[in-house]
Amino acid sequence: MKRSVVTSISIISIITMVFGGNVFPEGSPQAGIRKLSKDINNCSLSKEENDGSYQENFSIDFSDYFEGSVKRWLASKGFCFNGGIRDNRIIELSANKQALSVRTKQPGRVFIFNNSVDLKEFSKVKIEWGIIQYPKDASYEKNINNEALMVYIFFGNVKLPSGCFLVPDSPYFIGLFLSKEDQINKPYTGRYFKEGGRFVCLGNPEPRDTVISEFDLNRAFRLYFNDAVPPISGISLEVDTSSSKDEGKAEAFIKRIEFLGR
């Protein structure tokens, strides 16, 4: 499935910059966009037939790791990496037959993205995941917009203003995360993308608990943005401890993301 270069760079540019709305990353954003755009051509995901219905469920399984490079395993699922993922001093990726785990060793912001998705028929998303260690003091209620793991879902290709001339415009997106204390199902806004972006806490699980979060994307999109729901055009896994205390340490795991058909 092919994507236009403009659309690819648009999604990559926003996820390599200030999504949570805290600070700009080091280095040139434009240089980062050019570097990352080389890696996106082979991104792809698999589809699963829904049981006996006319709908298709679209799923990404993170519990089928066997051996070898974790990054290569993720790449086989269509995921590409920004520069921070290559720095083992910031983040550590590991996997087993149960889940993909991400652990930060110091303050940082890292994305694992897939913009090859083109999903027109969907209703909800279901995520099986959990937190091992929350970032210290992270809370959208307190404007410390950090999280051990967030799943971004991008909608359509029409770009909306970021609210800052230094930050590229973006398609609509909803970011889903787990938090120690934030309000569940409350749509938070960040520093940027107030018109086209929302961040939603799906639960407050205890550390090491596995939870299954189900979220109605269609209903939420219409409620948040008062617009027709476009196709899903990309997803990203993100870890952000850039403003957290305790040396920015955090850890989370994810087993599965499934988009349920209409």
C-alpha positions, 0 to 999 in steps of 0.5 A, spaced: 500 500 500 503 506 497 502 513 501 504 520 498 511 523 500 507 529 503 503 524 507 508 520 510 513 526 511 507 530 515 506 524 520 513 523 521 514 530 522 509 531 528 511 525 531 518 527 532 517 533 535 513 536 540 507 531 541 506 532 548 507 539 548 513 540 553 519 542 549 523 541 542 527 535 541 535 537 540 537 537 533 534 540 527 527 537 526 527 538 518 534 534 518 530 528 522 524 528 517 529 527 511 532 521 515 526 518 517 523 518 511 528 513 508 525 508 512 518 508 511 517 505 504 516 498 506 511 499 512 506 494 512 501 490 517 497 484 516 489 483 517 485 478 520 478 476 518 473 477 523 469 471 525 463 469 521 462 476 519 462 481 513 467 485 518 474 485 518 478 486 524 485 489 523 490 487 529 497 487 531 500 482 535 506 483 540 506 476 543 509 472 537 516 474 538 521 468 538 528 470 537 533 475 534 533 482 533 527 485 537 527 491 532 527 487 526 521 483 529 518 490 529 520 492 522 516 485 520 510 488 523 511 495 519 514 499 524 520 504 523 524 508 528 526 515 530 533 516 532 532 516 539 530 508 539 537 507 536 540 510 543 540 504 548 542 509 553 535 512 553 530 506 552 531 499 552 526 494 548 525 487 549 520 482 547 518 475 549 512 470 548 507 475 552 509 482 550 513 487 547 516 491 553 519 498 553 523 501 558 526 508 559 533 509 562 533 517 562 529 523 560 527 522 553 522 522 548 522 516 543 517 514 537 516 507 534 511 509 528 507 505 522 504 510 517 502 504 512 495 503 515 489 505 511 483 502 515 477 505 512 472 501 516 472 501 524 469 502 530 473 501 536 480 499 538 482 494 543 489 494 547 492 489 551 497 492 555 500 495 562 505 499 566 510 496 570 513 503 572 509 510 571 514 516 570 514 520 577 509 525 577 507 524 570 499 527 570 496 531 564 492 534 570 498 537 572 500 539 565 506 534 566 504 531 559 509 524 560 507 517 559 510 510 560 507 508 553 502 512 549 498 509 542 497 514 537 492 513 532 492 518 526 486 520 522 486 522 514 491 526 510 488 533 511 493 537 515 490 541 521 494 547 524 499 545 530 498 552 533 505 554 532 509 556 526 515 552 528 511 545 529 508 542 522 501 541 521 498 534 522 492 530 521 487 529 526 490 524 532 487 521 538 493 519 543 491 513 548 495 512 554 494 509 562 496 513 568 496 513 575 491 518 577 489 522 570 481 522 569 479 516 565 476 518 558 477 525 559 480 528 552 486 532 554 489 537 550 496 539 549 500 545 548 499 544 540 494 541 536 488 543 540 484 543 534 486 536 531 489 532 537 486 529 544 490 525 549 485 520 553 487 516 559 484 509 558 485 507 565 489 507 572 491 500 573 496 498 578 503 496 576 504 490 573 497 489 572 495 487 565 488 490 562 484 490 556 482 497 554 476 498 549 475 505 546 470 507 541 474 511 536 468 513 531 464 516 537 470 519 540 472 522 534 465 525 532 465 528 539 472 531 540 472 534 533 465 535 530 467 532 523 466 526 519 470 520 521 476 519 516 480 513 515 485 511 520 492 513 516 497 511 521 499 509 528 505 510 533 507 507 539 511 513 544 514 513 550 515 520 553 519 521 560 522 528 558 519 532 564 519 526 569 523 526 575 526 520 578 531 520 572 526 519 567 525 512 568 519 508 566 517 501 563 511 499 560 508 493 556 503 491 550 501 485 548 496 487 542 492 492 538 486 490 535 481 495 531 474 492 531 470 493 524 464 496 524 
